[in-house]
Amino acid sequence: MSEAERPDRLGRQATVEDIRALAGPSTPHFALQVRNRIQRLIEGLPEGDPVRREAEIQIARLEELAQHSGDPRGGTGAAH
């Protein structure tokens, strides 16, 4: 997963659909990289903008998701 943005998203304002497309399929391992991409997409958008509001919701979800990137069985993640 790269933090580079797709060329078709550059040069135009992000949409709510762009934010959902980025955040939706994220896994715990890549959640913070996706969060960073979303943060860059909404830079400069005013408070109350629908895209910013959706992005803030998804950023909070991604930060929570990132907390669960360890071994799902509660182990140490070390190989046995």
PyMOL Python script that loads the backbone (N, CA, C, O; Angstrom):
from pymol import cmd

cmd.read_pdbstr("""\
ATOM      1  N   MET A   1       0.856  -1.176   0.000  1.00  0.00           N
ATOM      2  CA  MET A   1       0.000   0.000   0.000  1.00  0.00           C
ATOM      3  C   MET A   1       0.893   1.227   0.000  1.00  0.00           C
ATOM      4  O   MET A   1       1.741   1.394   0.877  1.00  0.00           O
ATOM      5  N   SER A   2       0.699   2.057  -0.964  1.00  0.00           N
ATOM      6  CA  SER A   2       1.454   3.290  -1.070  1.00  0.00           C
ATOM      7  C   SER A   2       0.629   4.443  -0.522  1.00  0.00           C
ATOM      8  O   SER A   2      -0.601   4.403  -0.530  1.00  0.00           O
ATOM      9  N   GLU A   3       1.315   5.461  -0.049  1.00  0.00           N
ATOM     10  CA  GLU A   3       0.609   6.668   0.371  1.00  0.00           C
ATOM     11  C   GLU A   3       0.474   7.647  -0.783  1.00  0.00           C
ATOM     12  O   GLU A   3      -0.072   8.736  -0.608  1.00  0.00           O
ATOM     13  N   ALA A   4       0.962   7.276  -1.962  1.00  0.00           N
ATOM     14  CA  ALA A   4       0.816   8.130  -3.140  1.00  0.00           C
ATOM     15  C   ALA A   4      -0.636   8.098  -3.603  1.00  0.00           C
ATOM     16  O   ALA A   4      -1.311   7.071  -3.519  1.00  0.00           O
ATOM     17  N   GLU A   5      -1.094   9.227  -4.086  1.00  0.00           N
ATOM     18  CA  GLU A   5      -2.481   9.311  -4.517  1.00  0.00           C
ATOM     19  C   GLU A   5      -2.616   8.945  -5.987  1.00  0.00           C
ATOM     20  O   GLU A   5      -1.704   9.157  -6.787  1.00  0.00           O
ATOM     21  N   ARG A   6      -3.761   8.397  -6.319  1.00  0.00           N
ATOM     22  CA  ARG A   6      -4.063   8.054  -7.704  1.00  0.00           C
ATOM     23  C   ARG A   6      -4.098   9.325  -8.546  1.00  0.00           C
ATOM     24  O   ARG A   6      -4.619  10.346  -8.098  1.00  0.00           O
ATOM     25  N   PRO A   7      -3.555   9.277  -9.752  1.00  0.00           N
ATOM     26  CA  PRO A   7      -3.526  10.473 -10.603  1.00  0.00           C
ATOM     27  C   PRO A   7      -4.905  11.071 -10.880  1.00  0.00           C
ATOM     28  O   PRO A   7      -5.034  12.289 -11.002  1.00  0.00           O
ATOM     29  N   ASP A   8      -5.931  10.235 -10.980  1.00  0.00           N
ATOM     30  CA  ASP A   8      -7.267  10.776 -11.275  1.00  0.00           C
ATOM     31  C   ASP A   8      -7.868  11.541 -10.101  1.00  0.00           C
ATOM     32  O   ASP A   8      -8.849  12.260 -10.287  1.00  0.00           O
ATOM     33  N   ARG A   9      -7.313  11.408  -8.900  1.00  0.00           N
ATOM     34  CA  ARG A   9      -7.806  12.170  -7.748  1.00  0.00           C
ATOM     35  C   ARG A   9      -7.042  13.474  -7.562  1.00  0.00           C
ATOM     36  O   ARG A   9      -7.485  14.364  -6.836  1.00  0.00           O
ATOM     37  N   LEU A  10      -5.892  13.581  -8.221  1.00  0.00           N
ATOM     38  CA  LEU A  10      -5.098  14.799  -8.095  1.00  0.00           C
ATOM     39  C   LEU A  10      -5.702  15.883  -8.979  1.00  0.00           C
ATOM     40  O   LEU A  10      -6.215  15.595 -10.060  1.00  0.00           O
ATOM     41  N   GLY A  11      -5.642  17.101  -8.528  1.00  0.00           N
ATOM     42  CA  GLY A  11      -6.122  18.209  -9.333  1.00  0.00           C
ATOM     43  C   GLY A  11      -7.615  18.460  -9.256  1.00  0.00           C
ATOM     44  O   GLY A  11      -8.134  19.317  -9.971  1.00  0.00           O
ATOM     45  N   ARG A  12      -8.306  17.739  -8.412  1.00  0.00           N
ATOM     46  CA  ARG A  12      -9.734  17.987  -8.220  1.00  0.00           C
ATOM     47  C   ARG A  12     -10.058  17.776  -6.755  1.00  0.00           C
ATOM     48  O   ARG A  12      -9.322  17.104  -6.032  1.00  0.00           O
ATOM     49  N   GLN A  13     -11.165  18.354  -6.327  1.00  0.00           N
ATOM     50  CA  GLN A  13     -11.574  18.168  -4.936  1.00  0.00           C
ATOM     51  C   GLN A  13     -12.085  16.751  -4.738  1.00  0.00           C
ATOM     52  O   GLN A  13     -12.811  16.209  -5.572  1.00  0.00           O
ATOM     53  N   ALA A  14     -11.693  16.168  -3.624  1.00  0.00           N
ATOM     54  CA  ALA A  14     -12.163  14.825  -3.286  1.00  0.00           C
ATOM     55  C   ALA A  14     -13.668  14.854  -3.046  1.00  0.00           C
ATOM     56  O   ALA A  14     -14.239  15.883  -2.686  1.00  0.00           O
ATOM     57  N   THR A  15     -14.287  13.711  -3.252  1.00  0.00           N
ATOM     58  CA  THR A  15     -15.721  13.566  -3.003  1.00  0.00           C
ATOM     59  C   THR A  15     -15.927  12.633  -1.820  1.00  0.00           C
ATOM     60  O   THR A  15     -15.001  11.949  -1.382  1.00  0.00           O
ATOM     61  N   VAL A  16     -17.148  12.614  -1.311  1.00  0.00           N
ATOM     62  CA  VAL A  16     -17.503  11.669  -0.252  1.00  0.00           C
ATOM     63  C   VAL A  16     -17.247  10.245  -0.741  1.00  0.00           C
ATOM     64  O   VAL A  16     -16.775   9.400   0.020  1.00  0.00           O
ATOM     65  N   GLU A  17     -17.555   9.981  -2.005  1.00  0.00           N
ATOM     66  CA  GLU A  17     -17.342   8.643  -2.567  1.00  0.00           C
ATOM     67  C   GLU A  17     -15.860   8.286  -2.604  1.00  0.00           C
ATOM     68  O   GLU A  17     -15.499   7.132  -2.375  1.00  0.00           O
ATOM     69  N   ASP A  18     -14.984   9.279  -2.894  1.00  0.00           N
ATOM     70  CA  ASP A  18     -13.537   9.030  -2.865  1.00  0.00           C
ATOM     71  C   ASP A  18     -13.095   8.597  -1.472  1.00  0.00           C
ATOM     72  O   ASP A  18     -12.333   7.643  -1.313  1.00  0.00           O
ATOM     73  N   ILE A  19     -13.586   9.317  -0.467  1.00  0.00           N
ATOM     74  CA  ILE A  19     -13.209   9.022   0.918  1.00  0.00           C
ATOM     75  C   ILE A  19     -13.676   7.620   1.293  1.00  0.00           C
ATOM     76  O   ILE A  19     -12.916   6.847   1.877  1.00  0.00           O
ATOM     77  N   ARG A  20     -14.902   7.293   0.967  1.00  0.00           N
ATOM     78  CA  ARG A  20     -15.431   5.967   1.299  1.00  0.00           C
ATOM     79  C   ARG A  20     -14.699   4.869   0.535  1.00  0.00           C
ATOM     80  O   ARG A  20     -14.467   3.789   1.079  1.00  0.00           O
ATOM     81  N   ALA A  21     -14.336   5.129  -0.707  1.00  0.00           N
ATOM     82  CA  ALA A  21     -13.616   4.133  -1.501  1.00  0.00           C
ATOM     83  C   ALA A  21     -12.239   3.859  -0.907  1.00  0.00           C
ATOM     84  O   ALA A  21     -11.774   2.719  -0.923  1.00  0.00           O
ATOM     85  N   LEU A  22     -11.593   4.877  -0.392  1.00  0.00           N
ATOM     86  CA  LEU A  22     -10.286   4.688   0.236  1.00  0.00           C
ATOM     87  C   LEU A  22     -10.399   3.961   1.567  1.00  0.00           C
ATOM     88  O   LEU A  22      -9.655   3.015   1.828  1.00  0.00           O
ATOM     89  N   ALA A  23     -11.320   4.398   2.401  1.00  0.00           N
ATOM     90  CA  ALA A  23     -11.397   3.892   3.774  1.00  0.00           C
ATOM     91  C   ALA A  23     -12.084   2.541   3.879  1.00  0.00           C
ATOM     92  O   ALA A  23     -11.720   1.729   4.729  1.00  0.00           O
ATOM     93  N   GLY A  24     -13.055   2.292   3.042  1.00  0.00           N
ATOM     94  CA  GLY A  24     -13.884   1.097   3.173  1.00  0.00           C
ATOM     95  C   GLY A  24     -13.133  -0.223   3.261  1.00  0.00           C
ATOM     96  O   GLY A  24     -13.346  -0.980   4.208  1.00  0.00           O
ATOM     97  N   PRO A  25     -12.259  -0.523   2.300  1.00  0.00           N
ATOM     98  CA  PRO A  25     -11.610  -1.834   2.310  1.00  0.00           C
ATOM     99  C   PRO A  25     -10.331  -1.903   3.147  1.00  0.00           C
ATOM    100  O   PRO A  25      -9.606  -2.895   3.073  1.00  0.00           O
ATOM    101  N   SER A  26     -10.045  -0.885   3.930  1.00  0.00           N
ATOM    102  CA  SER A  26      -8.794  -0.844   4.674  1.00  0.00           C
ATOM    103  C   SER A  26      -8.695  -1.971   5.697  1.00  0.00           C
ATOM    104  O   SER A  26      -9.681  -2.365   6.318  1.00  0.00           O
ATOM    105  N   THR A  27      -7.482  -2.469   5.851  1.00  0.00           N
ATOM    106  CA  THR A  27      -7.182  -3.489   6.857  1.00  0.00           C
ATOM    107  C   THR A  27      -6.406  -2.822   7.996  1.00  0.00           C
ATOM    108  O   THR A  27      -5.872  -1.728   7.815  1.00  0.00           O
ATOM    109  N   PRO A  28      -6.336  -3.462   9.163  1.00  0.00           N
ATOM    110  CA  PRO A  28      -5.590  -2.859  10.269  1.00  0.00           C
ATOM    111  C   PRO A  28      -4.149  -2.499   9.904  1.00  0.00           C
ATOM    112  O   PRO A  28      -3.635  -1.463  10.325  1.00  0.00           O
ATOM    113  N   HIS A  29      -3.510  -3.352   9.126  1.00  0.00           N
ATOM    114  CA  HIS A  29      -2.105  -3.136   8.778  1.00  0.00           C
ATOM    115  C   HIS A  29      -1.891  -1.843   7.993  1.00  0.00           C
ATOM    116  O   HIS A  29      -0.869  -1.177   8.163  1.00  0.00           O
ATOM    117  N   PHE A  30      -2.851  -1.482   7.133  1.00  0.00           N
ATOM    118  CA  PHE A  30      -2.709  -0.307   6.281  1.00  0.00           C
ATOM    119  C   PHE A  30      -3.561   0.877   6.718  1.00  0.00           C
ATOM    120  O   PHE A  30      -3.600   1.890   6.020  1.00  0.00           O
ATOM    121  N   ALA A  31      -4.232   0.778   7.838  1.00  0.00           N
ATOM    122  CA  ALA A  31      -5.184   1.812   8.255  1.00  0.00           C
ATOM    123  C   ALA A  31      -4.542   3.193   8.385  1.00  0.00           C
ATOM    124  O   ALA A  31      -5.141   4.187   7.977  1.00  0.00           O
ATOM    125  N   LEU A  32      -3.345   3.271   8.941  1.00  0.00           N
ATOM    126  CA  LEU A  32      -2.728   4.579   9.144  1.00  0.00           C
ATOM    127  C   LEU A  32      -2.228   5.180   7.836  1.00  0.00           C
ATOM    128  O   LEU A  32      -2.222   6.402   7.684  1.00  0.00           O
ATOM    129  N   GLN A  33      -1.815   4.355   6.901  1.00  0.00           N
ATOM    130  CA  GLN A  33      -1.430   4.865   5.588  1.00  0.00           C
ATOM    131  C   GLN A  33      -2.648   5.436   4.864  1.00  0.00           C
ATOM    132  O   GLN A  33      -2.565   6.490   4.233  1.00  0.00           O
ATOM    133  N   VAL A  34      -3.764   4.745   4.959  1.00  0.00           N
ATOM    134  CA  VAL A  34      -4.996   5.234   4.337  1.00  0.00           C
ATOM    135  C   VAL A  34      -5.433   6.523   5.022  1.00  0.00           C
ATOM    136  O   VAL A  34      -5.863   7.467   4.358  1.00  0.00           O
ATOM    137  N   ARG A  35      -5.326   6.565   6.335  1.00  0.00           N
ATOM    138  CA  ARG A  35      -5.664   7.797   7.083  1.00  0.00           C
ATOM    139  C   ARG A  35      -4.849   8.976   6.555  1.00  0.00           C
ATOM    140  O   ARG A  35      -5.390  10.060   6.337  1.00  0.00           O
ATOM    141  N   ASN A  36      -3.553   8.765   6.351  1.00  0.00           N
ATOM    142  CA  ASN A  36      -2.690   9.836   5.858  1.00  0.00           C
ATOM    143  C   ASN A  36      -3.121  10.314   4.469  1.00  0.00           C
ATOM    144  O   ASN A  36      -3.109  11.513   4.190  1.00  0.00           O
ATOM    145  N   ARG A  37      -3.495   9.386   3.616  1.00  0.00           N
ATOM    146  CA  ARG A  37      -3.965   9.752   2.278  1.00  0.00           C
ATOM    147  C   ARG A  37      -5.232  10.601   2.370  1.00  0.00           C
ATOM    148  O   ARG A  37      -5.370  11.603   1.667  1.00  0.00           O
ATOM    149  N   ILE A  38      -6.138  10.198   3.226  1.00  0.00           N
ATOM    150  CA  ILE A  38      -7.392  10.937   3.390  1.00  0.00           C
ATOM    151  C   ILE A  38      -7.109  12.326   3.948  1.00  0.00           C
ATOM    152  O   ILE A  38      -7.705  13.304   3.500  1.00  0.00           O
ATOM    153  N   GLN A  39      -6.214  12.423   4.914  1.00  0.00           N
ATOM    154  CA  GLN A  39      -5.880  13.728   5.488  1.00  0.00           C
ATOM    155  C   GLN A  39      -5.350  14.678   4.417  1.00  0.00           C
ATOM    156  O   GLN A  39      -5.692  15.860   4.407  1.00  0.00           O
ATOM    157  N   ARG A  40      -4.516  14.159   3.516  1.00  0.00           N
ATOM    158  CA  ARG A  40      -4.001  15.005   2.442  1.00  0.00           C
ATOM    159  C   ARG A  40      -5.114  15.448   1.489  1.00  0.00           C
ATOM    160  O   ARG A  40      -5.098  16.571   0.986  1.00  0.00           O
ATOM    161  N   LEU A  41      -6.074  14.559   1.247  1.00  0.00           N
ATOM    162  CA  LEU A  41      -7.164  14.898   0.327  1.00  0.00           C
ATOM    163  C   LEU A  41      -8.062  16.012   0.860  1.00  0.00           C
ATOM    164  O   LEU A  41      -8.656  16.753   0.075  1.00  0.00           O
ATOM    165  N   ILE A  42      -8.169  16.140   2.171  1.00  0.00           N
ATOM    166  CA  ILE A  42      -9.102  17.133   2.721  1.00  0.00           C
ATOM    167  C   ILE A  42      -8.407  18.401   3.204  1.00  0.00           C
ATOM    168  O   ILE A  42      -9.060  19.297   3.740  1.00  0.00           O
ATOM    169  N   GLU A  43      -7.088  18.487   3.021  1.00  0.00           N
ATOM    170  CA  GLU A  43      -6.381  19.707   3.427  1.00  0.00           C
ATOM    171  C   GLU A  43      -7.032  20.905   2.758  1.00  0.00           C
ATOM    172  O   GLU A  43      -7.268  20.899   1.550  1.00  0.00           O
ATOM    173  N   GLY A  44      -7.314  21.909   3.530  1.00  0.00           N
ATOM    174  CA  GLY A  44      -7.876  23.136   2.989  1.00  0.00           C
ATOM    175  C   GLY A  44      -9.388  23.168   2.886  1.00  0.00           C
ATOM    176  O   GLY A  44      -9.959  24.222   2.605  1.00  0.00           O
ATOM    177  N   LEU A  45     -10.051  22.046   3.105  1.00  0.00           N
ATOM    178  CA  LEU A  45     -11.516  22.067   3.066  1.00  0.00           C
ATOM    179  C   LEU A  45     -12.035  22.718   4.344  1.00  0.00           C
ATOM    180  O   LEU A  45     -11.494  22.485   5.425  1.00  0.00           O
ATOM    181  N   PRO A  46     -13.072  23.526   4.226  1.00  0.00           N
ATOM    182  CA  PRO A  46     -13.597  24.218   5.412  1.00  0.00           C
ATOM    183  C   PRO A  46     -14.332  23.269   6.360  1.00  0.00           C
ATOM    184  O   PRO A  46     -14.826  22.215   5.960  1.00  0.00           O
ATOM    185  N   GLU A  47     -14.385  23.683   7.636  1.00  0.00           N
ATOM    186  CA  GLU A  47     -15.191  22.950   8.611  1.00  0.00           C
ATOM    187  C   GLU A  47     -16.621  22.902   8.097  1.00  0.00           C
ATOM    188  O   GLU A  47     -17.107  23.874   7.520  1.00  0.00           O
ATOM    189  N   GLY A  48     -17.287  21.795   8.299  1.00  0.00           N
ATOM    190  CA  GLY A  48     -18.663  21.670   7.876  1.00  0.00           C
ATOM    191  C   GLY A  48     -18.832  21.174   6.453  1.00  0.00           C
ATOM    192  O   GLY A  48     -19.944  20.837   6.047  1.00  0.00           O
ATOM    193  N   ASP A  49     -17.750  21.123   5.688  1.00  0.00           N
ATOM    194  CA  ASP A  49     -17.830  20.580   4.331  1.00  0.00           C
ATOM    195  C   ASP A  49     -18.207  19.102   4.434  1.00  0.00           C
ATOM    196  O   ASP A  49     -17.638  18.389   5.261  1.00  0.00           O
ATOM    197  N   PRO A  50     -19.140  18.627   3.627  1.00  0.00           N
ATOM    198  CA  PRO A  50     -19.567  17.227   3.723  1.00  0.00           C
ATOM    199  C   PRO A  50     -18.426  16.229   3.509  1.00  0.00           C
ATOM    200  O   PRO A  50     -18.402  15.167   4.131  1.00  0.00           O
ATOM    201  N   VAL A  51     -17.490  16.568   2.636  1.00  0.00           N
ATOM    202  CA  VAL A  51     -16.346  15.671   2.398  1.00  0.00           C
ATOM    203  C   VAL A  51     -15.472  15.631   3.643  1.00  0.00           C
ATOM    204  O   VAL A  51     -15.022  14.560   4.049  1.00  0.00           O
ATOM    205  N   ARG A  52     -15.227  16.782   4.250  1.00  0.00           N
ATOM    206  CA  ARG A  52     -14.422  16.825   5.482  1.00  0.00           C
ATOM    207  C   ARG A  52     -15.111  16.045   6.602  1.00  0.00           C
ATOM    208  O   ARG A  52     -14.456  15.300   7.331  1.00  0.00           O
ATOM    209  N   ARG A  53     -16.420  16.210   6.740  1.00  0.00           N
ATOM    210  CA  ARG A  53     -17.149  15.491   7.801  1.00  0.00           C
ATOM    211  C   ARG A  53     -17.023  13.987   7.606  1.00  0.00           C
ATOM    212  O   ARG A  53     -16.745  13.261   8.561  1.00  0.00           O
ATOM    213  N   GLU A  54     -17.223  13.511   6.383  1.00  0.00           N
ATOM    214  CA  GLU A  54     -17.091  12.074   6.122  1.00  0.00           C
ATOM    215  C   GLU A  54     -15.660  11.610   6.371  1.00  0.00           C
ATOM    216  O   GLU A  54     -15.437  10.535   6.929  1.00  0.00           O
ATOM    217  N   ALA A  55     -14.701  12.417   5.959  1.00  0.00           N
ATOM    218  CA  ALA A  55     -13.299  12.065   6.166  1.00  0.00           C
ATOM    219  C   ALA A  55     -12.971  11.956   7.651  1.00  0.00           C
ATOM    220  O   ALA A  55     -12.265  11.034   8.060  1.00  0.00           O
ATOM    221  N   GLU A  56     -13.469  12.876   8.454  1.00  0.00           N
ATOM    222  CA  GLU A  56     -13.196  12.832   9.895  1.00  0.00           C
ATOM    223  C   GLU A  56     -13.795  11.584  10.534  1.00  0.00           C
ATOM    224  O   GLU A  56     -13.191  10.991  11.428  1.00  0.00           O
ATOM    225  N   ILE A  57     -14.962  11.192  10.085  1.00  0.00           N
ATOM    226  CA  ILE A  57     -15.575   9.949  10.582  1.00  0.00           C
ATOM    227  C   ILE A  57     -14.701   8.755  10.205  1.00  0.00           C
ATOM    228  O   ILE A  57     -14.433   7.885  11.034  1.00  0.00           O
ATOM    229  N   GLN A  58     -14.263   8.720   8.957  1.00  0.00           N
ATOM    230  CA  GLN A  58     -13.450   7.593   8.485  1.00  0.00           C
ATOM    231  C   GLN A  58     -12.060   7.593   9.126  1.00  0.00           C
ATOM    232  O   GLN A  58     -11.511   6.526   9.405  1.00  0.00           O
ATOM    233  N   ILE A  59     -11.489   8.768   9.360  1.00  0.00           N
ATOM    234  CA  ILE A  59     -10.185   8.851  10.025  1.00  0.00           C
ATOM    235  C   ILE A  59     -10.279   8.277  11.429  1.00  0.00           C
ATOM    236  O   ILE A  59      -9.396   7.527  11.846  1.00  0.00           O
ATOM    237  N   ALA A  60     -11.323   8.612  12.160  1.00  0.00           N
ATOM    238  CA  ALA A  60     -11.511   8.061  13.511  1.00  0.00           C
ATOM    239  C   ALA A  60     -11.646   6.538  13.449  1.00  0.00           C
ATOM    240  O   ALA A  60     -11.078   5.824  14.276  1.00  0.00           O
ATOM    241  N   ARG A  61     -12.403   6.045  12.460  1.00  0.00           N
ATOM    242  CA  ARG A  61     -12.574   4.602  12.310  1.00  0.00           C
ATOM    243  C   ARG A  61     -11.243   3.931  11.974  1.00  0.00           C
ATOM    244  O   ARG A  61     -10.935   2.864  12.503  1.00  0.00           O
ATOM    245  N   LEU A  62     -10.460   4.549  11.101  1.00  0.00           N
ATOM    246  CA  LEU A  62      -9.168   3.981  10.719  1.00  0.00           C
ATOM    247  C   LEU A  62      -8.198   3.966  11.892  1.00  0.00           C
ATOM    248  O   LEU A  62      -7.444   3.006  12.054  1.00  0.00           O
ATOM    249  N   GLU A  63      -8.204   5.003  12.705  1.00  0.00           N
ATOM    250  CA  GLU A  63      -7.328   5.028  13.877  1.00  0.00           C
ATOM    251  C   GLU A  63      -7.707   3.926  14.860  1.00  0.00           C
ATOM    252  O   GLU A  63      -6.834   3.302  15.464  1.00  0.00           O
ATOM    253  N   GLU A  64      -8.992   3.690  15.018  1.00  0.00           N
ATOM    254  CA  GLU A  64      -9.441   2.583  15.872  1.00  0.00           C
ATOM    255  C   GLU A  64      -9.028   1.249  15.253  1.00  0.00           C
ATOM    256  O   GLU A  64      -8.533   0.366  15.952  1.00  0.00           O
ATOM    257  N   LEU A  65      -9.226   1.104  13.972  1.00  0.00           N
ATOM    258  CA  LEU A  65      -8.858  -0.125  13.273  1.00  0.00           C
ATOM    259  C   LEU A  65      -7.368  -0.425  13.418  1.00  0.00           C
ATOM    260  O   LEU A  65      -6.981  -1.583  13.573  1.00  0.00           O
ATOM    261  N   ALA A  66      -6.535   0.607  13.367  1.00  0.00           N
ATOM    262  CA  ALA A  66      -5.086   0.434  13.473  1.00  0.00           C
ATOM    263  C   ALA A  66      -4.681  -0.141  14.830  1.00  0.00           C
ATOM    264  O   ALA A  66      -3.622  -0.757  14.950  1.00  0.00           O
ATOM    265  N   GLN A  67      -5.509   0.054  15.839  1.00  0.00           N
ATOM    266  CA  GLN A  67      -5.207  -0.486  17.171  1.00  0.00           C
ATOM    267  C   GLN A  67      -5.301  -2.007  17.205  1.00  0.00           C
ATOM    268  O   GLN A  67      -4.867  -2.640  18.167  1.00  0.00           O
ATOM    269  N   HIS A  68      -5.865  -2.583  16.162  1.00  0.00           N
ATOM    270  CA  HIS A  68      -6.093  -4.027  16.132  1.00  0.00           C
ATOM    271  C   HIS A  68      -5.220  -4.711  15.088  1.00  0.00           C
ATOM    272  O   HIS A  68      -5.643  -5.684  14.463  1.00  0.00           O
ATOM    273  N   SER A  69      -4.018  -4.212  14.901  1.00  0.00           N
ATOM    274  CA  SER A  69      -3.166  -4.767  13.862  1.00  0.00           C
ATOM    275  C   SER A  69      -2.283  -5.907  14.349  1.00  0.00           C
ATOM    276  O   SER A  69      -1.514  -6.465  13.566  1.00  0.00           O
ATOM    277  N   GLY A  70      -2.378  -6.259  15.609  1.00  0.00           N
ATOM    278  CA  GLY A  70      -1.577  -7.359  16.147  1.00  0.00           C
ATOM    279  C   GLY A  70      -2.206  -8.708  15.884  1.00  0.00           C
ATOM    280  O   GLY A  70      -3.132  -8.823  15.081  1.00  0.00           O
ATOM    281  N   ASP A  71      -1.721  -9.698  16.538  1.00  0.00           N
ATOM    282  CA  ASP A  71      -2.220 -11.066  16.402  1.00  0.00           C
ATOM    283  C   ASP A  71      -3.660 -11.114  16.896  1.00  0.00           C
ATOM    284  O   ASP A  71      -3.911 -10.802  18.060  1.00  0.00           O
ATOM    285  N   PRO A  72      -4.613 -11.495  16.051  1.00  0.00           N
ATOM    286  CA  PRO A  72      -6.027 -11.477  16.450  1.00  0.00           C
ATOM    287  C   PRO A  72      -6.375 -12.480  17.543  1.00  0.00           C
ATOM    288  O   PRO A  72      -7.445 -12.399  18.146  1.00  0.00           O
ATOM    289  N   ARG A  73      -5.474 -13.426  17.798  1.00  0.00           N
ATOM    290  CA  ARG A  73      -5.752 -14.413  18.846  1.00  0.00           C
ATOM    291  C   ARG A  73      -5.236 -13.973  20.198  1.00  0.00           C
ATOM    292  O   ARG A  73      -5.354 -14.696  21.187  1.00  0.00           O
ATOM    293  N   GLY A  74      -4.657 -12.773  20.233  1.00  0.00           N
ATOM    294  CA  GLY A  74      -4.155 -12.270  21.502  1.00  0.00           C
ATOM    295  C   GLY A  74      -2.729 -12.679  21.803  1.00  0.00           C
ATOM    296  O   GLY A  74      -2.238 -12.433  22.905  1.00  0.00           O
ATOM    297  N   GLY A  75      -2.057 -13.297  20.850  1.00  0.00           N
ATOM    298  CA  GLY A  75      -0.679 -13.716  21.050  1.00  0.00           C
ATOM    299  C   GLY A  75       0.289 -12.556  20.902  1.00  0.00           C
ATOM    300  O   GLY A  75      -0.118 -11.402  20.773  1.00  0.00           O
ATOM    301  N   THR A  76       1.550 -12.872  20.922  1.00  0.00           N
ATOM    302  CA  THR A  76       2.575 -11.832  20.816  1.00  0.00           C
ATOM    303  C   THR A  76       2.905 -11.486  19.382  1.00  0.00           C
ATOM    304  O   THR A  76       3.570 -10.482  19.130  1.00  0.00           O
ATOM    305  N   GLY A  77       2.457 -12.290  18.438  1.00  0.00           N
ATOM    306  CA  GLY A  77       2.775 -12.056  17.049  1.00  0.00           C
ATOM    307  C   GLY A  77       4.091 -12.674  16.651  1.00  0.00           C
ATOM    308  O   GLY A  77       4.460 -12.640  15.477  1.00  0.00           O
ATOM    309  N   ALA A  78       4.813 -13.245  17.615  1.00  0.00           N
ATOM    310  CA  ALA A  78       6.107 -13.881  17.322  1.00  0.00           C
ATOM    311  C   ALA A  78       5.891 -15.259  16.722  1.00  0.00           C
ATOM    312  O   ALA A  78       4.950 -15.970  17.075  1.00  0.00           O
ATOM    313  N   ALA A  79       6.773 -15.617  15.816  1.00  0.00           N
ATOM    314  CA  ALA A  79       6.681 -16.946  15.194  1.00  0.00           C
ATOM    315  C   ALA A  79       7.073 -18.008  16.222  1.00  0.00           C
ATOM    316  O   ALA A  79       7.939 -17.790  17.070  1.00  0.00           O
ATOM    317  N   HIS A  80       6.419 -19.149  16.122  1.00  0.00           N
ATOM    318  CA  HIS A  80       6.716 -20.248  17.049  1.00  0.00           C
ATOM    319  C   HIS A  80       7.610 -21.268  16.405  1.00  0.00           C
ATOM    320  O   HIS A  80       7.965 -22.263  17.035  1.00  0.00           O
TER     321      HIS A  80
END
""", "prot")
cmd.dss("prot")
cmd.show_as("cartoon", "prot")
cmd.util.cbc("prot")
cmd.orient("prot")
